[in-house]
Amino acid sequence: AKGFGMPTATEETVVLFASATGRNLGAGVFLWTQILRGDKRTLGMFMICWAWAGVADCMILLRHPDGENLTMHMVNTVLAPTFGILLLRS
């Protein structure tokens, strides 16, 4: 939870991070599959859609009184669709 940006996560809230880990691992496997297939179009569309995961993460950090690492999440939220658009245009 600390690496995500919530250093004061409790035992009750820290269980949610296993879900986020599963979400991220699933996304990573999908990304690598598309990279290995050379499917830039699907990869680009996924990157654009994946920005919503970043929006959700930013909202969690904004609403948490001790949320940290918001800047990192915001940068990733902007970079994902930017790279997605570049992939679609390539």
Backbone as XML, in Angstrom:
<?xml version="1.0"?>
<chain id="A" units="angstrom">
  <residue number="1" name="ALA">
    <atom name="N" x="0.825" y="-1.185" z="0.000"/>
    <atom name="CA" x="0.000" y="0.000" z="0.000"/>
    <atom name="C" x="0.873" y="1.255" z="0.000"/>
  </residue>
  <residue number="2" name="LYS">
    <atom name="N" x="2.026" y="1.164" z="0.678"/>
    <atom name="CA" x="2.897" y="2.328" z="0.753"/>
    <atom name="C" x="3.430" y="2.710" z="-0.627"/>
  </residue>
  <residue number="3" name="GLY">
    <atom name="N" x="3.826" y="1.738" z="-1.431"/>
    <atom name="CA" x="4.334" y="2.023" z="-2.774"/>
    <atom name="C" x="3.276" y="2.623" z="-3.677"/>
  </residue>
  <residue number="4" name="PHE">
    <atom name="N" x="2.028" y="2.249" z="-3.448"/>
    <atom name="CA" x="0.919" y="2.796" z="-4.226"/>
    <atom name="C" x="0.711" y="4.263" z="-3.890"/>
  </residue>
  <residue number="5" name="GLY">
    <atom name="N" x="0.931" y="4.611" z="-2.623"/>
    <atom name="CA" x="0.747" y="5.991" z="-2.196"/>
    <atom name="C" x="-0.157" y="6.143" z="-0.992"/>
  </residue>
  <residue number="6" name="MET">
    <atom name="N" x="-0.430" y="5.043" z="-0.294"/>
    <atom name="CA" x="-1.282" y="5.107" z="0.895"/>
    <atom name="C" x="-0.528" y="4.513" z="2.081"/>
  </residue>
  <residue number="7" name="PRO">
    <atom name="N" x="0.353" y="5.306" z="2.704"/>
    <atom name="CA" x="1.186" y="4.782" z="3.787"/>
    <atom name="C" x="0.403" y="4.428" z="5.049"/>
  </residue>
  <residue number="8" name="THR">
    <atom name="N" x="-0.793" y="4.936" z="5.188"/>
    <atom name="CA" x="-1.570" y="4.683" z="6.403"/>
    <atom name="C" x="-2.692" y="3.682" z="6.167"/>
  </residue>
  <residue number="9" name="ALA">
    <atom name="N" x="-2.553" y="2.830" z="5.170"/>
    <atom name="CA" x="-3.587" y="1.825" z="4.897"/>
    <atom name="C" x="-3.727" y="0.900" z="6.101"/>
  </residue>
  <residue number="10" name="THR">
    <atom name="N" x="-4.954" y="0.560" z="6.413"/>
    <atom name="CA" x="-5.241" y="-0.324" z="7.541"/>
    <atom name="C" x="-5.347" y="-1.763" z="7.052"/>
  </residue>
  <residue number="11" name="GLU">
    <atom name="N" x="-5.471" y="-2.694" z="7.989"/>
    <atom name="CA" x="-5.648" y="-4.099" z="7.611"/>
    <atom name="C" x="-6.906" y="-4.279" z="6.773"/>
  </residue>
  <residue number="12" name="GLU">
    <atom name="N" x="-7.920" y="-3.480" z="7.043"/>
    <atom name="CA" x="-9.171" y="-3.580" z="6.289"/>
    <atom name="C" x="-9.019" y="-3.069" z="4.859"/>
  </residue>
  <residue number="13" name="THR">
    <atom name="N" x="-8.264" y="-2.010" z="4.670"/>
    <atom name="CA" x="-8.144" y="-1.427" z="3.330"/>
    <atom name="C" x="-7.030" y="-2.054" z="2.505"/>
  </residue>
  <residue number="14" name="VAL">
    <atom name="N" x="-6.022" y="-2.622" z="3.164"/>
    <atom name="CA" x="-4.888" y="-3.168" z="2.420"/>
    <atom name="C" x="-5.291" y="-4.390" z="1.593"/>
  </residue>
  <residue number="15" name="VAL">
    <atom name="N" x="-6.378" y="-5.057" z="1.949"/>
    <atom name="CA" x="-6.815" y="-6.223" z="1.170"/>
    <atom name="C" x="-7.229" y="-5.825" z="-0.245"/>
  </residue>
  <residue number="16" name="LEU">
    <atom name="N" x="-7.582" y="-4.580" z="-0.452"/>
    <atom name="CA" x="-7.972" y="-4.124" z="-1.784"/>
    <atom name="C" x="-6.795" y="-4.112" z="-2.755"/>
  </residue>
  <residue number="17" name="PHE">
    <atom name="N" x="-5.586" y="-4.059" z="-2.238"/>
    <atom name="CA" x="-4.425" y="-3.980" z="-3.113"/>
    <atom name="C" x="-4.143" y="-5.300" z="-3.825"/>
  </residue>
  <residue number="18" name="ALA">
    <atom name="N" x="-4.607" y="-6.411" z="-3.264"/>
    <atom name="CA" x="-4.490" y="-7.684" z="-3.982"/>
    <atom name="C" x="-5.311" y="-7.631" z="-5.265"/>
  </residue>
  <residue number="19" name="SER">
    <atom name="N" x="-6.450" y="-6.980" z="-5.202"/>
    <atom name="CA" x="-7.284" y="-6.814" z="-6.391"/>
    <atom name="C" x="-6.573" y="-5.951" z="-7.427"/>
  </residue>
  <residue number="20" name="ALA">
    <atom name="N" x="-5.967" y="-4.873" z="-6.980"/>
    <atom name="CA" x="-5.230" y="-3.998" z="-7.899"/>
    <atom name="C" x="-4.042" y="-4.740" z="-8.506"/>
  </residue>
  <residue number="21" name="THR">
    <atom name="N" x="-3.398" y="-5.584" z="-7.719"/>
    <atom name="CA" x="-2.278" y="-6.371" z="-8.231"/>
    <atom name="C" x="-2.750" y="-7.317" z="-9.325"/>
  </residue>
  <residue number="22" name="GLY">
    <atom name="N" x="-3.877" y="-7.972" z="-9.104"/>
    <atom name="CA" x="-4.440" y="-8.852" z="-10.128"/>
    <atom name="C" x="-4.792" y="-8.095" z="-11.391"/>
  </residue>
  <residue number="23" name="ARG">
    <atom name="N" x="-5.370" y="-6.917" z="-11.212"/>
    <atom name="CA" x="-5.721" y="-6.062" z="-12.358"/>
    <atom name="C" x="-4.472" y="-5.709" z="-13.153"/>
  </residue>
  <residue number="24" name="ASN">
    <atom name="N" x="-3.423" y="-5.320" z="-12.458"/>
    <atom name="CA" x="-2.190" y="-4.907" z="-13.125"/>
    <atom name="C" x="-1.473" y="-6.083" z="-13.787"/>
  </residue>
  <residue number="25" name="LEU">
    <atom name="N" x="-1.469" y="-7.240" z="-13.139"/>
    <atom name="CA" x="-0.846" y="-8.416" z="-13.752"/>
    <atom name="C" x="-1.593" y="-8.835" z="-15.015"/>
  </residue>
  <residue number="26" name="GLY">
    <atom name="N" x="-2.917" y="-8.817" z="-14.952"/>
    <atom name="CA" x="-3.709" y="-9.150" z="-16.136"/>
    <atom name="C" x="-3.433" y="-8.194" z="-17.282"/>
  </residue>
  <residue number="27" name="ALA">
    <atom name="N" x="-3.342" y="-6.913" z="-16.961"/>
    <atom name="CA" x="-3.042" y="-5.915" z="-17.989"/>
    <atom name="C" x="-1.648" y="-6.133" z="-18.568"/>
  </residue>
  <residue number="28" name="GLY">
    <atom name="N" x="-0.693" y="-6.449" z="-17.699"/>
    <atom name="CA" x="0.671" y="-6.681" z="-18.161"/>
    <atom name="C" x="0.781" y="-7.873" z="-19.098"/>
  </residue>
  <residue number="29" name="VAL">
    <atom name="N" x="0.088" y="-8.957" z="-18.760"/>
    <atom name="CA" x="0.092" y="-10.137" z="-19.631"/>
    <atom name="C" x="-0.526" y="-9.791" z="-20.987"/>
  </residue>
  <residue number="30" name="PHE">
    <atom name="N" x="-1.628" y="-9.046" z="-20.959"/>
    <atom name="CA" x="-2.266" y="-8.644" z="-22.213"/>
    <atom name="C" x="-1.330" y="-7.773" z="-23.046"/>
  </residue>
  <residue number="31" name="LEU">
    <atom name="N" x="-0.676" y="-6.804" z="-22.397"/>
    <atom name="CA" x="0.252" y="-5.927" z="-23.117"/>
    <atom name="C" x="1.365" y="-6.729" z="-23.778"/>
  </residue>
  <residue number="32" name="TRP">
    <atom name="N" x="2.004" y="-7.616" z="-23.023"/>
    <atom name="CA" x="3.098" y="-8.407" z="-23.589"/>
    <atom name="C" x="2.615" y="-9.303" z="-24.716"/>
  </residue>
  <residue number="33" name="THR">
    <atom name="N" x="1.407" y="-9.839" z="-24.587"/>
    <atom name="CA" x="0.853" y="-10.662" z="-25.660"/>
    <atom name="C" x="0.723" y="-9.851" z="-26.943"/>
  </residue>
  <residue number="34" name="GLN">
    <atom name="N" x="0.215" y="-8.629" z="-26.823"/>
    <atom name="CA" x="0.039" y="-7.786" z="-28.008"/>
    <atom name="C" x="1.380" y="-7.331" z="-28.577"/>
  </residue>
  <residue number="35" name="ILE">
    <atom name="N" x="2.337" y="-7.070" z="-27.700"/>
    <atom name="CA" x="3.676" y="-6.685" z="-28.166"/>
    <atom name="C" x="4.299" y="-7.836" z="-28.949"/>
  </residue>
  <residue number="36" name="LEU">
    <atom name="N" x="4.224" y="-9.045" z="-28.400"/>
    <atom name="CA" x="4.804" y="-10.208" z="-29.074"/>
    <atom name="C" x="4.097" y="-10.522" z="-30.385"/>
  </residue>
  <residue number="37" name="ARG">
    <atom name="N" x="2.806" y="-10.251" z="-30.447"/>
    <atom name="CA" x="2.050" y="-10.460" z="-31.685"/>
    <atom name="C" x="2.292" y="-9.345" z="-32.694"/>
  </residue>
  <residue number="38" name="GLY">
    <atom name="N" x="2.802" y="-8.216" z="-32.219"/>
    <atom name="CA" x="3.009" y="-7.067" z="-33.095"/>
    <atom name="C" x="1.719" y="-6.347" z="-33.443"/>
  </residue>
  <residue number="39" name="ASP">
    <atom name="N" x="0.723" y="-6.472" z="-32.586"/>
    <atom name="CA" x="-0.595" y="-5.880" z="-32.846"/>
    <atom name="C" x="-0.661" y="-4.468" z="-32.252"/>
  </residue>
  <residue number="40" name="LYS">
    <atom name="N" x="-0.138" y="-3.510" z="-32.989"/>
    <atom name="CA" x="-0.073" y="-2.130" z="-32.505"/>
    <atom name="C" x="-1.451" y="-1.514" z="-32.315"/>
  </residue>
  <residue number="41" name="ARG">
    <atom name="N" x="-2.379" y="-1.863" z="-33.166"/>
    <atom name="CA" x="-3.715" y="-1.266" z="-33.086"/>
    <atom name="C" x="-4.425" y="-1.665" z="-31.785"/>
  </residue>
  <residue number="42" name="THR">
    <atom name="N" x="-4.453" y="-2.955" z="-31.492"/>
    <atom name="CA" x="-5.093" y="-3.411" z="-30.257"/>
    <atom name="C" x="-4.346" y="-2.883" z="-29.042"/>
  </residue>
  <residue number="43" name="LEU">
    <atom name="N" x="-3.030" y="-2.878" z="-29.111"/>
    <atom name="CA" x="-2.219" y="-2.351" z="-28.020"/>
    <atom name="C" x="-2.521" y="-0.874" z="-27.796"/>
  </residue>
  <residue number="44" name="GLY">
    <atom name="N" x="-2.628" y="-0.108" z="-28.858"/>
    <atom name="CA" x="-2.940" y="1.314" z="-28.742"/>
    <atom name="C" x="-4.310" y="1.563" z="-28.147"/>
  </residue>
  <residue number="45" name="MET">
    <atom name="N" x="-5.302" y="0.797" z="-28.588"/>
    <atom name="CA" x="-6.653" y="0.966" z="-28.028"/>
    <atom name="C" x="-6.675" y="0.610" z="-26.547"/>
  </residue>
  <residue number="46" name="PHE">
    <atom name="N" x="-5.944" y="-0.453" z="-26.195"/>
    <atom name="CA" x="-5.883" y="-0.836" z="-24.785"/>
    <atom name="C" x="-5.253" y="0.269" z="-23.947"/>
  </residue>
  <residue number="47" name="MET">
    <atom name="N" x="-4.164" y="0.852" z="-24.429"/>
    <atom name="CA" x="-3.486" y="1.912" z="-23.677"/>
    <atom name="C" x="-4.404" y="3.110" z="-23.455"/>
  </residue>
  <residue number="48" name="ILE">
    <atom name="N" x="-5.189" y="3.447" z="-24.461"/>
    <atom name="CA" x="-6.139" y="4.553" z="-24.303"/>
    <atom name="C" x="-7.176" y="4.198" z="-23.241"/>
  </residue>
  <residue number="49" name="CYS">
    <atom name="N" x="-7.714" y="3.000" z="-23.313"/>
    <atom name="CA" x="-8.720" y="2.570" z="-22.332"/>
    <atom name="C" x="-8.127" y="2.431" z="-20.935"/>
  </residue>
  <residue number="50" name="TRP">
    <atom name="N" x="-6.873" y="2.013" z="-20.854"/>
    <atom name="CA" x="-6.228" y="1.779" z="-19.561"/>
    <atom name="C" x="-6.083" y="3.073" z="-18.757"/>
  </residue>
  <residue number="51" name="ALA">
    <atom name="N" x="-6.151" y="4.204" z="-19.404"/>
    <atom name="CA" x="-6.067" y="5.478" z="-18.682"/>
    <atom name="C" x="-7.135" y="5.559" z="-17.599"/>
  </residue>
  <residue number="52" name="TRP">
    <atom name="N" x="-8.267" y="4.890" z="-17.794"/>
    <atom name="CA" x="-9.329" y="4.924" z="-16.775"/>
    <atom name="C" x="-8.897" y="4.246" z="-15.486"/>
  </residue>
  <residue number="53" name="ALA">
    <atom name="N" x="-8.019" y="3.251" z="-15.564"/>
    <atom name="CA" x="-7.477" y="2.649" z="-14.345"/>
    <atom name="C" x="-6.668" y="3.699" z="-13.587"/>
  </residue>
  <residue number="54" name="GLY">
    <atom name="N" x="-5.924" y="4.502" z="-14.330"/>
    <atom name="CA" x="-5.159" y="5.581" z="-13.705"/>
    <atom name="C" x="-6.048" y="6.635" z="-13.080"/>
  </residue>
  <residue number="55" name="VAL">
    <atom name="N" x="-7.150" y="6.952" z="-13.745"/>
    <atom name="CA" x="-8.107" y="7.916" z="-13.179"/>
    <atom name="C" x="-8.648" y="7.372" z="-11.863"/>
  </residue>
  <residue number="56" name="ALA">
    <atom name="N" x="-9.006" y="6.098" z="-11.844"/>
    <atom name="CA" x="-9.528" y="5.488" z="-10.617"/>
    <atom name="C" x="-8.481" y="5.528" z="-9.507"/>
  </residue>
  <residue number="57" name="ASP">
    <atom name="N" x="-7.232" y="5.216" z="-9.838"/>
    <atom name="CA" x="-6.162" y="5.265" z="-8.839"/>
    <atom name="C" x="-5.972" y="6.682" z="-8.309"/>
  </residue>
  <residue number="58" name="CYS">
    <atom name="N" x="-6.009" y="7.667" z="-9.188"/>
    <atom name="CA" x="-5.879" y="9.065" z="-8.759"/>
    <atom name="C" x="-7.022" y="9.463" z="-7.833"/>
  </residue>
  <residue number="59" name="MET">
    <atom name="N" x="-8.219" y="9.023" z="-8.146"/>
    <atom name="CA" x="-9.375" y="9.353" z="-7.299"/>
    <atom name="C" x="-9.219" y="8.747" z="-5.907"/>
  </residue>
  <residue number="60" name="ILE">
    <atom name="N" x="-8.704" y="7.516" z="-5.835"/>
    <atom name="CA" x="-8.464" y="6.892" z="-4.531"/>
    <atom name="C" x="-7.494" y="7.736" z="-3.724"/>
  </residue>
  <residue number="61" name="LEU">
    <atom name="N" x="-6.396" y="8.156" z="-4.353"/>
    <atom name="CA" x="-5.386" y="8.937" z="-3.645"/>
    <atom name="C" x="-5.892" y="10.323" z="-3.272"/>
  </residue>
  <residue number="62" name="LEU">
    <atom name="N" x="-6.695" y="10.930" z="-4.126"/>
    <atom name="CA" x="-7.250" y="12.250" z="-3.808"/>
    <atom name="C" x="-8.211" y="12.187" z="-2.627"/>
  </residue>
  <residue number="63" name="ARG">
    <atom name="N" x="-8.951" y="11.109" z="-2.523"/>
    <atom name="CA" x="-9.950" y="10.983" z="-1.459"/>
    <atom name="C" x="-9.363" y="10.480" z="-0.148"/>
  </residue>
  <residue number="64" name="HIS">
    <atom name="N" x="-8.172" y="9.906" z="-0.201"/>
    <atom name="CA" x="-7.540" y="9.400" z="1.018"/>
    <atom name="C" x="-6.797" y="10.549" z="1.686"/>
  </residue>
  <residue number="65" name="PRO">
    <atom name="N" x="-7.011" y="10.755" z="2.990"/>
    <atom name="CA" x="-6.389" y="11.920" z="3.642"/>
    <atom name="C" x="-4.862" y="11.903" z="3.628"/>
  </residue>
  <residue number="66" name="ASP">
    <atom name="N" x="-4.257" y="10.736" z="3.567"/>
    <atom name="CA" x="-2.796" y="10.652" z="3.561"/>
    <atom name="C" x="-2.257" y="10.117" z="2.235"/>
  </residue>
  <residue number="67" name="GLY">
    <atom name="N" x="-3.016" y="10.293" z="1.157"/>
    <atom name="CA" x="-2.600" y="9.779" z="-0.147"/>
    <atom name="C" x="-1.319" y="10.439" z="-0.634"/>
  </residue>
  <residue number="68" name="GLU">
    <atom name="N" x="-0.438" y="9.634" z="-1.183"/>
    <atom name="CA" x="0.836" y="10.107" z="-1.729"/>
    <atom name="C" x="0.999" y="9.550" z="-3.142"/>
  </residue>
  <residue number="69" name="ASN">
    <atom name="N" x="2.064" y="9.945" z="-3.806"/>
    <atom name="CA" x="2.397" y="9.455" z="-5.155"/>
    <atom name="C" x="1.348" y="9.817" z="-6.199"/>
  </residue>
  <residue number="70" name="LEU">
    <atom name="N" x="0.555" y="10.838" z="-5.939"/>
    <atom name="CA" x="-0.476" y="11.248" z="-6.891"/>
    <atom name="C" x="0.148" y="11.687" z="-8.217"/>
  </residue>
  <residue number="71" name="THR">
    <atom name="N" x="1.255" y="12.401" z="-8.145"/>
    <atom name="CA" x="1.900" y="12.890" z="-9.365"/>
    <atom name="C" x="2.299" y="11.734" z="-10.277"/>
  </residue>
  <residue number="72" name="MET">
    <atom name="N" x="2.861" y="10.668" z="-9.698"/>
    <atom name="CA" x="3.256" y="9.509" z="-10.496"/>
    <atom name="C" x="2.041" y="8.916" z="-11.207"/>
  </residue>
  <residue number="73" name="HIS">
    <atom name="N" x="0.926" y="8.791" z="-10.491"/>
    <atom name="CA" x="-0.282" y="8.224" z="-11.093"/>
    <atom name="C" x="-0.843" y="9.149" z="-12.174"/>
  </residue>
  <residue number="74" name="MET">
    <atom name="N" x="-0.770" y="10.458" z="-11.947"/>
    <atom name="CA" x="-1.270" y="11.401" z="-12.948"/>
    <atom name="C" x="-0.422" y="11.336" z="-14.219"/>
  </residue>
  <residue number="75" name="VAL">
    <atom name="N" x="0.890" y="11.251" z="-14.059"/>
    <atom name="CA" x="1.780" y="11.157" z="-15.222"/>
    <atom name="C" x="1.460" y="9.893" z="-16.020"/>
  </residue>
  <residue number="76" name="ASN">
    <atom name="N" x="1.301" y="8.768" z="-15.316"/>
    <atom name="CA" x="0.967" y="7.519" z="-16.009"/>
    <atom name="C" x="-0.390" y="7.601" z="-16.696"/>
  </residue>
  <residue number="77" name="THR">
    <atom name="N" x="-1.330" y="8.313" z="-16.091"/>
    <atom name="CA" x="-2.663" y="8.465" z="-16.670"/>
    <atom name="C" x="-2.606" y="9.275" z="-17.965"/>
  </residue>
  <residue number="78" name="VAL">
    <atom name="N" x="-1.663" y="10.181" z="-18.059"/>
    <atom name="CA" x="-1.490" y="10.970" z="-19.287"/>
    <atom name="C" x="-0.654" y="10.203" z="-20.317"/>
  </residue>
  <residue number="79" name="LEU">
    <atom name="N" x="0.372" y="9.505" z="-19.857"/>
    <atom name="CA" x="1.255" y="8.795" z="-20.789"/>
    <atom name="C" x="0.564" y="7.621" z="-21.479"/>
  </residue>
  <residue number="80" name="ALA">
    <atom name="N" x="-0.278" y="6.896" z="-20.761"/>
    <atom name="CA" x="-0.925" y="5.713" z="-21.356"/>
    <atom name="C" x="-1.706" y="6.067" z="-22.622"/>
  </residue>
  <residue number="81" name="PRO">
    <atom name="N" x="-2.640" y="7.018" z="-22.581"/>
    <atom name="CA" x="-3.359" y="7.327" z="-23.822"/>
    <atom name="C" x="-2.483" y="8.018" z="-24.864"/>
  </residue>
  <residue number="82" name="THR">
    <atom name="N" x="-1.473" y="8.751" z="-24.419"/>
    <atom name="CA" x="-0.565" y="9.390" z="-25.377"/>
    <atom name="C" x="0.151" y="8.328" z="-26.208"/>
  </residue>
  <residue number="83" name="PHE">
    <atom name="N" x="0.706" y="7.322" z="-25.535"/>
    <atom name="CA" x="1.360" y="6.233" z="-26.264"/>
    <atom name="C" x="0.349" y="5.440" z="-27.077"/>
  </residue>
  <residue number="84" name="GLY">
    <atom name="N" x="-0.866" y="5.312" z="-26.547"/>
    <atom name="CA" x="-1.910" y="4.612" z="-27.295"/>
    <atom name="C" x="-2.209" y="5.292" z="-28.617"/>
  </residue>
  <residue number="85" name="ILE">
    <atom name="N" x="-2.328" y="6.601" z="-28.589"/>
    <atom name="CA" x="-2.593" y="7.359" z="-29.819"/>
    <atom name="C" x="-1.422" y="7.221" z="-30.789"/>
  </residue>
  <residue number="86" name="LEU">
    <atom name="N" x="-0.204" y="7.294" z="-30.262"/>
    <atom name="CA" x="0.973" y="7.130" z="-31.124"/>
    <atom name="C" x="1.008" y="5.745" z="-31.766"/>
  </residue>
  <residue number="87" name="LEU">
    <atom name="N" x="0.624" y="4.726" z="-31.002"/>
    <atom name="CA" x="0.579" y="3.374" z="-31.566"/>
    <atom name="C" x="-0.477" y="3.261" z="-32.659"/>
  </residue>
  <residue number="88" name="LEU">
    <atom name="N" x="-1.630" y="3.893" z="-32.455"/>
    <atom name="CA" x="-2.686" y="3.845" z="-33.470"/>
    <atom name="C" x="-2.262" y="4.545" z="-34.757"/>
  </residue>
  <residue number="89" name="ARG">
    <atom name="N" x="-1.447" y="5.570" z="-34.624"/>
    <atom name="CA" x="-1.014" y="6.329" z="-35.802"/>
    <atom name="C" x="0.182" y="5.703" z="-36.508"/>
  </residue>
  <residue number="90" name="SER">
    <atom name="N" x="0.832" y="4.739" z="-35.867"/>
    <atom name="CA" x="2.048" y="4.159" z="-36.474"/>
    <atom name="C" x="1.724" y="3.058" z="-37.465"/>
  </residue>
</chain>
